[in-house]
């Protein structure tokens, strides 16, 4: 037997706002699936609350970035990139995917970076200050 139930406007608004749950929401879903023309009714409903209005406003504001702001963002991106010949910390930048065995003698790098330490006094120690 066909379901003759038709949701009222309030029920459709609550469904659009995600305030219906469980069997009631499933019933509205079944109704909308069986009647594609009902989708146009949903589009015509004003279904906003303060949260959805705020989120839509933020999305619109994010899209409306002025040319001056875009230019400033581009300048900041260029400042953050290393210049030709400038080195970057190990593990960052384009060379972070490189094989560490190809980067030279890693033992020399460790000795240089830990030269301020006195020799270790026990196992598992790097050294003493």
N, C-alpha and C positions, 0 to 999 in steps of 0.2 A: 504494500500500500504506500502511495506517495505521501511525503511529508507536506502538508498544506500550510505549515507554519511560515510566517514571513516576519523577519525582525523589524521592529519599529526604528525610528530615527535615532533615538537615544541608545538603543542596543548597538546600532551600527557605529555610532560615535565612540562608544566605550570599546568596541572591537578595534577600531582604528587607533585608539590611544593605548591599546594593550592592557586594558583594565578588565577584560573578560578572561576567565580561566576555565579550564576543565571542560565539562560537557557543554556548557553554554557557548564557549568559544568554538568548540568543534561543530556545534549545530550551525553557527553562523558560517563557518568555513564550508560546510556541506551545502548550505543554501547558496553561497556565492559561486561554488563550483558548478552547481546545477543550473545557475542562471547568470551567464556571462554579462547580460545587459545590466545586472545589478552593480557591476564594477563602475559603470558610469555614474550611478547614484552615489557611490562611495567618493568618487572624485569631486562631486559637487558639494559634499558635506564639509562644513567648517569644523575640522577636527584638530584643534590645537588646545593645549593647555600651556601654562607658563613655561614648563620645561621644554616642550617641543618648539615653542615660539623662540625661546632663548637660543636653542641649538640651531635653528634655521637662521637666526640673526647672526650668529657667530660664523656660520658657513658663508653667508653672503658677505660679511665683513672681510673674511679671509680672501675672498675672490677679488675684492676691491682694493688691491695694493697699488698705490700710486707709483708713477714712473720714478720719482725721487727715491722712494723706499726700495724699489727694485734695483736702482743704480747703487744705492748704499749696500744692499745685500751682495751684489756682484763684487763690489770693491772689497768687502770683508772676506768673501770667499778667496779672492786673489791674495789677500794678505796672509791667509792661513796656509796657502800652498807654499812649499819650499821652492826657493829660486834655484836656477841651474847652478850646480856645484855646491849647493848647500846640503849638508847632511841632515838626516832625520834620526831620531832615536831608534834603537834596534827594535824590530817588530812592528814598525809603522811604515806607512808609505808604500810605494810600489815594490820595494825590494823585500817586503815582509814575507812574500811567498817563496823567496829564493832559498836554495839549499844552504843551511848554515855551514856545511863543510866547504863550500865554495867561497866563503867570505874571508878566508885567510886563516891565520893561526888563532883560534879562539882562546888558547892558553895565554897568549900575550895580552889579549883584551882583558881577561880576568885578572892577571897580575897588575896591569895598569889601573884597573878600576878599584882594586883592593890594596893598593900600595900604601894607604894610610894606616892599615892594620898591622899589628905585630903578629908574628907567627902564631898559629893555633896551638893550644896547650893540650888539647884532647880530641878524640874522634868526634866528628860531626860539627866541629867549630870552624868558622871561616878565619877567625883571628881575633885579636884583642885591640881595643883602642888605646 
